[in-house]
């Protein structure tokens, strides 16, 4: 009987996706609309994500432009970004809001790199937890005579190969982010 790794594969993909999302929120020298995804704007009595009140576009490498669908949303957008305390300069005009990101200092690059490393470690811990759950399940199946000793070792080897592949994906994401931070 072959062991099904579907649960582990799903969890590993969730971890990789989570890390990618976390890294997209870490600001590097380039402005991307994803940096504003976490900001909530007061609109018609409800708090909604900024991308639901207007278009967020990139003007240049360090500037984002928010063009609201309703011009009465300009002040709430400006206030929400200012309150988020991202360390950016915000200016409003009659067409929308412009968000300018400052140049990164070497100290700030070091802080961002530390943050990225901590997120990478969180992802690795989650992956190890998923692996440990599967190892327990494999050991339990062996003790219940559903797996032979040889099958147990083959299954654990296959599990380790899958863990190694997932770790390679995590490391590739980190290396890409590290290059972005240093560029």
N, CA, C and O of each residue as an XYZ file, in Angstrom:
732
protein
N       0.838     -1.188      0.000
C       0.000      0.000      0.000
C       0.879      1.247      0.000
O       1.744      1.398      0.863
N       0.665      2.124     -0.948
C       1.450      3.360     -1.035
C       0.856      4.412     -0.096
O      -0.363      4.550      0.009
N       1.719      5.132      0.567
C       1.287      6.168      1.501
C       0.900      7.420      0.718
O       1.588      7.788     -0.235
N      -0.179      8.071      1.103
C      -0.632      9.285      0.415
C      -0.036     10.524      1.087
O      -0.247     10.768      2.275
N       0.706     11.295      0.302
C       1.328     12.524      0.809
C       0.511     13.761      0.460
O       1.013     14.880      0.563
N      -0.735     13.575      0.052
C      -1.557     14.707     -0.387
C      -1.684     15.766      0.710
O      -1.593     16.963      0.437
N      -1.892     15.325      1.940
C      -2.042     16.283      3.047
C      -0.747     17.081      3.234
O      -0.782     18.303      3.379
N       0.384     16.390      3.228
C       1.664     17.083      3.398
C       1.923     18.041      2.241
O       2.344     19.179      2.452
N       1.671     17.576      1.014
C       1.905     18.427     -0.155
C       1.063     19.695     -0.090
O       1.532     20.780     -0.434
N      -0.187     19.552      0.355
C      -1.057     20.714      0.507
C      -0.525     21.688      1.542
O      -0.513     22.899      1.320
N      -0.082     21.153      2.679
C       0.464     22.009      3.737
C       1.748     22.687      3.280
O       1.964     23.865      3.563
N       2.605     21.946      2.573
C       3.865     22.523      2.092
C       3.581     23.665      1.121
O       4.242     24.702      1.176
N       2.603     23.485      0.232
C       2.264     24.535     -0.722
C       1.695     25.751      0.001
O       1.972     26.887     -0.384
N       0.895     25.519      1.056
C       0.368     26.632      1.854
C       1.506     27.438      2.472
O       1.459     28.668      2.491
N       2.529     26.747      2.979
C       3.669     27.421      3.599
C       4.420     28.254      2.560
O       4.792     29.396      2.829
N       4.641     27.687      1.378
C       5.345     28.402      0.312
C       4.537     29.632     -0.110
O       5.092     30.717     -0.285
N       3.226     29.456     -0.270
C       2.363     30.583     -0.656
C       2.369     31.663      0.421
O       2.422     32.854      0.114
N       2.314     31.242      1.689
C       2.315     32.196      2.803
C       3.606     33.026      2.780
O       3.573     34.248      2.924
N       4.743     32.341      2.598
C       6.019     33.054      2.588
C       6.077     34.039      1.422
O       6.563     35.159      1.582
N       5.594     33.637      0.272
C       5.562     34.546     -0.879
C       4.738     35.791     -0.584
O       5.122     36.901     -0.953
N       3.610     35.603      0.079
C       2.740     36.732      0.427
C       3.428     37.630      1.460
O       3.376     38.855      1.353
N       4.067     37.024      2.451
C       4.793     37.801      3.458
C       5.912     38.612      2.810
O       6.102     39.784      3.134
N       6.651     37.988      1.897
C       7.748     38.690      1.231
C       7.239     39.818      0.344
O       7.917     40.833      0.188
N       6.048     39.655     -0.242
C       5.528     40.730     -1.084
C       5.191     41.959     -0.247
O       5.159     43.075     -0.766
N       4.942     41.761      1.028
C       4.634     42.881      1.917
C       5.863     43.570      2.477
O       5.748     44.624      3.102
N       7.032     42.997      2.264
C       8.267     43.622      2.738
C       8.735     44.573      1.652
O       9.060     44.162      0.538
N       8.763     45.838      1.993
C       9.086     46.867      1.003
C      10.573     46.860      0.667
O      11.437     46.866      1.544
N      10.829     46.848     -0.603
C      12.216     46.982     -1.062
C      12.329     48.333     -1.751
O      11.512     49.220     -1.500
N      13.299     48.505     -2.594
C      13.495     49.778     -3.262
C      12.418     50.107     -4.282
O      12.345     51.236     -4.767
N      11.577     49.124     -4.611
C      10.552     49.344     -5.620
C       9.175     49.413     -4.970
O       8.871     48.659     -4.046
N       8.358     50.318     -5.462
C       6.982     50.432     -4.972
C       6.104     49.454     -5.743
O       6.127     49.431     -6.973
N       5.334     48.650     -5.022
C       4.379     47.746     -5.657
C       3.024     47.911     -4.985
O       2.960     48.176     -3.784
N       1.954     47.761     -5.732
C       0.613     47.903     -5.142
C       0.362     46.950     -3.970
O      -0.438     47.258     -3.087
N       1.033     45.805     -3.953
C       0.844     44.829     -2.870
C       1.243     45.411     -1.509
O       0.777     44.942     -0.471
N       2.097     46.423     -1.518
C       2.529     47.028     -0.254
C       1.373     47.694      0.482
O       1.422     47.846      1.703
N       0.344     48.088     -0.241
C      -0.793     48.770      0.381
C      -1.965     47.833      0.664
O      -3.000     48.280      1.159
N      -1.823     46.556      0.363
C      -2.935     45.614      0.529
C      -3.449     45.526      1.963
O      -4.636     45.273      2.171
N      -2.600     45.724      2.938
C      -3.017     45.574      4.331
C      -3.747     46.804      4.876
O      -4.278     46.766      5.986
N      -3.775     47.882      4.113
C      -4.399     49.121      4.602
C      -5.909     49.085      4.384
O      -6.391     48.782      3.293
N      -6.638     49.401      5.448
C      -8.100     49.450      5.410
C      -8.548     50.912      5.385
O      -8.029     51.735      6.140
N      -9.513     51.236      4.515
C     -10.014     52.594      4.352
C     -11.471     52.643      4.807
O     -12.255     51.734      4.533
N     -11.814     53.720      5.504
C     -13.205     53.948      5.908
C     -13.969     54.445      4.686
O     -13.692     55.527      4.168
N     -14.941     53.638      4.225
C     -15.699     54.010      3.032
C     -17.165     53.647      3.233
O     -17.509     52.477      3.400
N     -18.009     54.646      3.216
C     -19.451     54.443      3.394
C     -19.775     53.665      4.666
O     -20.636     52.785      4.660
N     -19.091     53.988      5.742
C     -19.359     53.382      7.035
C     -18.748     52.007      7.252
O     -19.009     51.381      8.279
N     -17.951     51.525      6.324
C     -17.318     50.208      6.467
C     -15.825     50.334      6.192
O     -15.385     51.224      5.465
N     -15.057     49.428      6.783
C     -13.618     49.406      6.534
C     -13.351     48.369      5.440
O     -13.675     47.190      5.579
N     -12.753     48.847      4.352
C     -12.488     47.975      3.202
C     -11.026     48.133      2.774
O     -10.405     49.162      3.042
N     -10.476     47.105      2.106
C      -9.102     47.223      1.602
C      -8.998     48.367      0.598
O      -9.958     48.697     -0.098
N      -7.822     48.955      0.544
C      -7.601     50.131     -0.302
C      -7.874     49.841     -1.774
O      -8.311     50.729     -2.507
N      -7.622     48.605     -2.218
C      -7.831     48.284     -3.627
C      -9.311     48.119     -3.985
O      -9.645     47.877     -5.145
N     -10.210     48.252     -2.981
C     -11.641     48.185     -3.259
C     -12.296     49.567     -3.335
O     -13.499     49.677     -3.568
N     -11.496     50.621     -3.137
C     -12.041     51.980     -3.257
C     -11.439     52.727     -4.449
O     -11.867     53.837     -4.764
N     -10.454     52.126     -5.110
C      -9.843     52.779     -6.256
C      -8.767     51.924     -6.885
O      -8.443     50.844     -6.391
N      -8.220     52.415     -7.977
C      -7.121     51.727     -8.665
C      -5.802     52.132     -8.038
O      -5.561     53.312     -7.784
N      -4.943     51.144     -7.786
C      -3.601     51.405     -7.274
C      -2.637     51.080     -8.405
O      -2.558     49.937     -8.855
N      -1.899     52.098     -8.863
C      -0.972     51.910     -9.976
C       0.421     52.394     -9.593
O       0.586     53.166     -8.649
N       1.406     51.937    -10.329
C       2.795     52.335    -10.111
C       3.115     53.480    -11.063
O       3.003     53.333    -12.280
N       3.516     54.628    -10.503
C       3.907     55.764    -11.352
C       5.365     55.650    -11.755
O       5.712     55.809    -12.926
N       6.215     55.374    -10.779
C       7.626     55.126    -11.054
C       8.137     54.182     -9.972
O       7.349     53.659     -9.184
N       9.444     53.961     -9.928
C      10.003     52.959     -9.024
C       9.692     53.217     -7.549
O       9.648     52.273     -6.760
N       9.474     54.478     -7.163
C       9.248     54.782     -5.756
C       7.890     55.440     -5.491
O       7.652     55.919     -4.382
N       7.006     55.473     -6.473
C       5.739     56.183     -6.307
C       4.548     55.331     -6.739
O       4.545     54.728     -7.812
N       3.539     55.300     -5.870
C       2.264     54.660     -6.192
C       1.201     55.739     -6.315
O       1.286     56.779     -5.662
N       0.211     55.494     -7.143
C      -0.885     56.432     -7.335
C      -2.191     55.701     -7.066
O      -2.445     54.651     -7.657
N      -3.017     56.238     -6.187
C      -4.331     55.672     -5.914
C      -5.358     56.611     -6.533
O      -5.456     57.778     -6.154
N      -6.116     56.093     -7.483
C      -7.168     56.866     -8.140
C      -8.506     56.315     -7.666
O      -8.965     55.289     -8.169
N      -9.139     56.986     -6.700
C     -10.399     56.455     -6.164
C     -11.536     56.570     -7.177
O     -11.546     57.455     -8.032
N     -12.497     55.645     -7.056
C     -13.651     55.672     -7.942
C     -14.614     56.790     -7.526
O     -15.387     57.295     -8.340
N     -14.552     57.163     -6.252
C     -15.393     58.237     -5.734
C     -14.460     59.296     -5.147
O     -13.673     58.998     -4.249
N     -14.546     60.529     -5.650
C     -13.608     61.571     -5.204
C     -13.772     61.914     -3.719
O     -12.873     62.517     -3.133
N     -14.886     61.548     -3.104
C     -15.041     61.810     -1.663
C     -14.170     60.865     -0.840
O     -14.024     61.057      0.367
N     -13.594     59.855     -1.471
C     -12.737     58.895     -0.761
C     -11.293     59.358     -0.645
O     -10.498     58.703      0.029
N     -10.935     60.458     -1.276
C      -9.535     60.903     -1.285
C      -9.028     61.159      0.126
O      -7.971     60.648      0.499
N      -9.757     61.938      0.918
C      -9.314     62.243      2.293
C      -9.231     60.988      3.162
O      -8.230     60.819      3.859
N     -10.238     60.089      3.156
C     -10.114     58.857      3.958
C      -8.927     57.983      3.535
O      -8.282     57.361      4.379
N      -8.638     57.936      2.228
C      -7.488     57.158      1.750
C      -6.196     57.762      2.287
O      -5.329     57.056      2.801
N      -6.085     59.085      2.157
C      -4.893     59.781      2.647
C      -4.709     59.529      4.143
O      -3.597     59.256      4.595
N      -5.788     59.620      4.906
C      -5.731     59.411      6.354
C      -5.324     57.969      6.689
O      -4.502     57.748      7.578
N      -5.898     56.992      5.980
C      -5.597     55.583      6.240
C      -4.120     55.273      5.999
O      -3.498     54.550      6.778
N      -3.564     55.819      4.923
C      -2.150     55.564      4.614
C      -1.262     56.249      5.644
O      -0.267     55.675      6.086
N      -1.615     57.466      6.026
C      -0.837     58.185      7.034
C      -0.887     57.440      8.365
O       0.138     57.287      9.030
N      -2.080     56.976      8.759
C      -2.233     56.251     10.026
C      -1.511     54.913     10.030
O      -1.130     54.421     11.092
N      -1.317     54.314      8.849
C      -0.632     53.024      8.758
C       0.840     53.149      9.131
O       1.483     52.149      9.447
N       1.383     54.370      9.098
C       2.750     54.644      9.523
C       3.770     53.765      8.801
O       4.555     53.060      9.436
N       3.751     53.815      7.465
C       4.698     53.070      6.646
C       6.001     53.821      6.418
O       6.925     53.287      5.804
N       6.085     55.046      6.902
C       7.277     55.845      6.647
C       7.312     56.369      5.229
O       8.385     56.496      4.640
N       6.153     56.673      4.676
C       6.054     57.184      3.315
C       5.485     58.596      3.347
O       4.874     59.008      4.332
N       5.691     59.331      2.263
C       5.062     60.651      2.184
C       3.809     60.516      1.324
O       3.808     59.849      0.289
N       2.745     61.167      1.785
C       1.445     61.057      1.139
C       1.003     62.449      0.708
O       1.044     63.391      1.500
N       0.579     62.578     -0.544
C       0.048     63.861     -0.992
C      -1.220     63.606     -1.802
O      -1.295     62.675     -2.605
N      -2.217     64.467     -1.564
C      -3.500     64.315     -2.260
C      -3.696     65.471     -3.224
O      -3.260     66.593     -2.964
N      -4.353     65.190     -4.333
C      -4.771     66.239     -5.262
C      -6.204     65.926     -5.680
O      -6.832     65.035     -5.108
N      -6.718     66.633     -6.654
C      -8.120     66.440     -7.024
C      -8.373     65.117     -7.755
O      -9.528     64.712     -7.892
N      -7.329     64.440     -8.224
C      -7.502     63.181     -8.948
C      -7.214     61.944     -8.108
O      -7.560     60.833     -8.510
N      -6.583     62.118     -6.941
C      -6.281     60.965     -6.118
C      -5.176     61.227     -5.120
O      -4.946     62.360     -4.697
N      -4.505     60.163     -4.756
C      -3.464     60.223     -3.732
C      -2.182     59.646     -4.310
O      -2.191     58.614     -4.980
N      -1.084     60.331     -4.038
C       0.232     59.878     -4.468
C       1.013     59.466     -3.214
O       1.087     60.223     -2.246
N       1.589     58.272     -3.239
C       2.374     57.743     -2.126
C       3.808     57.588     -2.608
O       4.083     56.833     -3.541
N       4.727     58.317     -1.957
C       6.131     58.271     -2.360
C       6.947     57.576     -1.274
O       6.899     57.954     -0.103
N       7.692     56.561     -1.679
C       8.528     55.806     -0.760
C       9.933     56.386     -0.771
O      10.482     56.650     -1.841
N      10.532     56.590      0.413
C      11.888     57.138      0.462
C      12.929     56.104      0.025
O      12.656     54.904     -0.011
N      14.111     56.590     -0.301
C      15.217     55.694     -0.617
C      15.538     54.850      0.614
O      15.402     55.314      1.745
N      15.963     53.611      0.387
C      16.328     52.743      1.503
C      17.742     53.050      1.977
O      18.667     53.163      1.173
N      17.900     53.184      3.289
C      19.229     53.360      3.864
C      19.820     51.982      4.130
O      19.107     50.979      4.098
N      21.112     51.933      4.389
C      21.735     50.635      4.659
C      21.192     50.027      5.951
O      21.057     48.807      6.051
N      20.878     50.866      6.941
C      20.284     50.348      8.180
C      18.921     49.723      7.914
O      18.597     48.657      8.437
N      18.134     50.403      7.097
C      16.800     49.895      6.789
C      16.896     48.601      5.980
O      16.091     47.691      6.177
N      17.860     48.508      5.081
C      18.054     47.272      4.317
C      18.389     46.119      5.262
O      17.902     45.002      5.087
N      19.229     46.401      6.267
C      19.592     45.379      7.248
C      18.364     44.930      8.032
O      18.180     43.737      8.275
N      17.525     45.882      8.427
C      16.297     45.540      9.151
C      15.374     44.688      8.280
O      14.805     43.705      8.756
N      15.225     45.056      7.018
C      14.362     44.301      6.112
C      14.887     42.883      5.899
O      14.111     41.932      5.810
N      16.208     42.753      5.819
C      16.804     41.434      5.647
C      16.549     40.567      6.880
O      16.243     39.381      6.755
N      16.674     41.158      8.072
C      16.378     40.417      9.304
C      14.924     39.981      9.329
O      14.618     38.856      9.722
N      14.032     40.858      8.914
C      12.612     40.531      8.867
C      12.356     39.381      7.895
O      11.600     38.458      8.200
N      12.981     39.442      6.740
C      12.814     38.375      5.747
C      13.341     37.048      6.292
O      12.718     36.006      6.087
N      14.478     37.075      6.982
C      15.033     35.849      7.567
C      14.104     35.279      8.625
O      13.940     34.062      8.714
N      13.492     36.149      9.433
C      12.585     35.645     10.470
C      11.347     35.013      9.829
O      10.851     33.998     10.318
N      10.850     35.599      8.749
C       9.699     35.009      8.040
C      10.085     33.658      7.425
O       9.289     32.720      7.428
N      11.310     33.567      6.898
C      11.791     32.308      6.341
C      11.843     31.244      7.433
O      11.439     30.103      7.205
N      12.329     31.601      8.598
C      12.424     30.644      9.703
C      11.031     30.202     10.164
O      10.828     29.030     10.479
N      10.073     31.134     10.205
C       8.693     30.766     10.550
C       8.150     29.743      9.562
O       7.483     28.785      9.953
N       8.436     29.947      8.290
C       7.971     29.012      7.263
C       8.630     27.651      7.447
O       7.968     26.622      7.311
N       9.916     27.632      7.753
C      10.612     26.360      7.964
C      10.038     25.611      9.167
O       9.884     24.390      9.126
N       9.720     26.346     10.241
C       9.134     25.727     11.432
C       7.788     25.092     11.078
O       7.499     23.973     11.500
N       6.967     25.803     10.305
C       5.671     25.257      9.882
C       5.862     23.989      9.054
O       5.113     23.024      9.204
N       6.848     23.999      8.199
C       7.135     22.826      7.375
C       7.588     21.650      8.245
O       7.177     20.513      8.015
N       8.429     21.920      9.237
C       8.875     20.859     10.138
C       7.707     20.272     10.926
O       7.639     19.062     11.141
N       6.787     21.141     11.355
C       5.605     20.644     12.081
C       4.795     19.710     11.200
O       4.353     18.653     11.650
N       4.600     20.096      9.952
C       3.850     19.247      9.017
C       4.573     17.918      8.818
O       3.941     16.862      8.787
N       5.894     17.970      8.684
C       6.675     16.739      8.515
C       6.534     15.841      9.746
O       6.348     14.630      9.619
N       6.622     16.442     10.940
C       6.530     15.655     12.172
C       5.170     14.960     12.306
O       5.088     13.832     12.791
N       4.099     15.650     11.870
C       2.764     15.032     11.908
C       2.726     13.800     11.012
O       2.164     12.772     11.389
N       3.317     13.900      9.840
C       3.313     12.771      8.903
C       4.180     11.633      9.448
O       3.814     10.466      9.315
N       5.320     11.956     10.057
C       6.186     10.922     10.636
C       5.433     10.170     11.731
O       5.514      8.944     11.807
N       4.705     10.893     12.577
C       3.898     10.227     13.624
C       2.879      9.289     12.994
O       2.684      8.166     13.460
N       2.230      9.756     11.931
C       1.233      8.938     11.252
C       1.867      7.683     10.656
O       1.295      6.596     10.731
N       3.047      7.840     10.064
C       3.746      6.688      9.478
C       4.097      5.689     10.578
O       3.886      4.486     10.421
N       4.637      6.193     11.701
C       4.992      5.300     12.812
C       3.759      4.586     13.359
O       3.820      3.406     13.704
N       2.644      5.304     13.437
C       1.408      4.704     13.933
C       0.929      3.610     12.984
O       0.500      2.544     13.426
N       1.001      3.870     11.695
C       0.574      2.863     10.716
C       1.459      1.627     10.790
O       0.984      0.509     10.592
N       2.757      1.824     11.076
C       3.640      0.666     11.212
C       3.264     -0.130     12.463
O       3.214     -1.359     12.428
N       2.998      0.576     13.570
C       2.647     -0.135     14.805
C       1.313     -0.865     14.680
O       1.083     -1.861     15.366
N       0.429     -0.372     13.803
C      -0.855     -1.033     13.559
C      -0.739     -2.062     12.432
O      -1.751     -2.596     11.978
N       0.469     -2.339     11.983
C       0.773     -3.321     10.933
C       0.169     -2.974      9.578
O      -0.066     -3.859      8.755
N      -0.085     -1.682      9.345
C      -0.552     -1.261      8.022
C       0.633     -1.045      7.081
O       0.481     -1.111      5.861
N       1.820     -0.786      7.655
C       3.048     -0.613      6.877
C       4.098     -1.564      7.418
O       4.188     -1.764      8.629
N       4.903     -2.161      6.524
C       6.022     -2.985      6.984
C       7.200     -2.069      7.334
O       7.172     -0.873      7.042
N       8.214     -2.629      7.949
C       9.397     -1.843      8.300
C      10.052     -1.222      7.078
O      10.456     -0.060      7.106
N      10.157     -2.001      5.996
C      10.762     -1.492      4.765
C       9.928     -0.361      4.170
O      10.460      0.663      3.740
N       8.597     -0.567      4.153
C       7.720      0.481      3.624
C       7.837      1.761      4.442
O       7.805      2.866      3.899
N       7.973      1.595      5.758
C       8.106      2.760      6.644
C       9.336      3.574      6.255
O       9.258      4.796      6.127
N      10.471      2.901      6.066
C      11.697      3.621      5.722
C      11.619      4.250      4.333
O      12.080      5.374      4.135
N      11.034      3.527      3.366
C      10.867      4.094      2.027
C       9.956      5.323      2.081
O      10.219      6.331      1.426
N       8.889      5.224      2.865
C       7.938      6.327      2.982
C       8.602      7.537      3.635
O       8.390      8.673      3.212
N       9.400      7.287      4.660
C      10.099      8.406      5.316
C      11.119      9.045      4.381
O      11.307     10.262      4.407
N      11.778      8.233      3.556
C      12.719      8.784      2.579
C      11.992      9.668      1.573
O      12.471     10.749      1.231
N      10.838      9.208      1.101
C      10.043      9.995      0.158
C       9.578     11.300      0.809
O       9.595     12.359      0.182
N       9.165     11.208      2.069
C       8.746     12.400      2.808
C       9.893     13.399      2.886
O       9.687     14.595      2.682
N      11.098     12.919      3.181
C      12.245     13.819      3.289
C      12.561     14.487      1.954
O      12.953     15.653      1.917
N      12.389     13.747      0.856
C      12.602     14.342     -0.467
C      11.619     15.484     -0.703
O      11.986     16.522     -1.254
N      10.365     15.290     -0.283
C       9.348     16.327     -0.439
C       9.661     17.542      0.450
O       9.463     18.687      0.043
N      10.145     17.277      1.654
C      10.537     18.364      2.558
C      11.686     19.149      1.939
O      11.685     20.380      1.959
N      12.660     18.442      1.395
C      13.812     19.103      0.779
C      13.379     19.975     -0.406
O      13.884     21.085     -0.575
N      12.451     19.480     -1.223
C      11.952     20.273     -2.360
C      11.256     21.542     -1.868
O      11.453     22.624     -2.422
N      10.446     21.398     -0.829
C       9.745     22.570     -0.286
C      10.747     23.569      0.288
O      10.595     24.777      0.112
N      11.770     23.062      0.974
C      12.806     23.958      1.521
C      13.556     24.671      0.404
O      13.930     25.834      0.558
N      13.781     23.994     -0.715
C      14.432     24.645     -1.852
C      13.581     25.798     -2.374
O      14.104     26.855     -2.729
N      12.255     25.588     -2.420
C      11.356     26.654     -2.867
C      11.413     27.836     -1.900
O      11.450     28.990     -2.327
N      11.420     27.547     -0.602
C      11.492     28.610      0.402
C      12.798     29.386      0.257
O      12.807     30.616      0.297
N      13.900     28.658      0.088
C      15.198     29.321     -0.066
C      15.254     30.160     -1.338
O      15.859     31.232     -1.346
N      14.629     29.682     -2.411
C      14.616     30.445     -3.659
C      13.846     31.751     -3.466
O      14.271     32.798     -3.954
N      12.719     31.696     -2.760
C      11.964     32.917     -2.470
C      12.803     33.892     -1.653
O      12.804     35.094     -1.918
N      13.518     33.366     -0.657
C      14.351     34.225      0.190
C      15.480     34.858     -0.615
O      15.744     36.053     -0.482
N      16.144     34.063     -1.446
C      17.255     34.600     -2.245
C      16.774     35.707     -3.186
O      17.459     36.711     -3.383
N      15.590     35.509     -3.760
C      15.026     36.529     -4.648
C      14.763     37.811     -3.865
O      15.068     38.903     -4.345
N      14.201     37.688     -2.664
C      13.895     38.859     -1.847
C      15.186     39.529     -1.380
O      15.266     40.756     -1.317
N      16.174     38.736     -1.059
C      17.462     39.284     -0.625
C      18.086     40.129     -1.737
O      18.625     41.203     -1.471
N      18.014     39.651     -2.977
C      18.538     40.427     -4.114
C      17.770     41.723     -4.281
O      18.364     42.764     -4.563
N      16.435     41.673     -4.109
C      15.620     42.879     -4.209
C      16.028     43.900     -3.149
O      16.141     45.093     -3.431
N      16.245     43.418     -1.937
C      16.591     44.328     -0.834
C      17.942     44.986     -1.086
O      18.126     46.166     -0.788
N      18.876     44.236     -1.627
C      20.220     44.773     -1.846
C      20.339     45.591     -3.131
O      21.326     46.304     -3.313
N      19.353     45.502     -4.022
C      19.476     46.244     -5.290
C      18.973     47.655     -5.166
O      19.006     48.410     -6.138
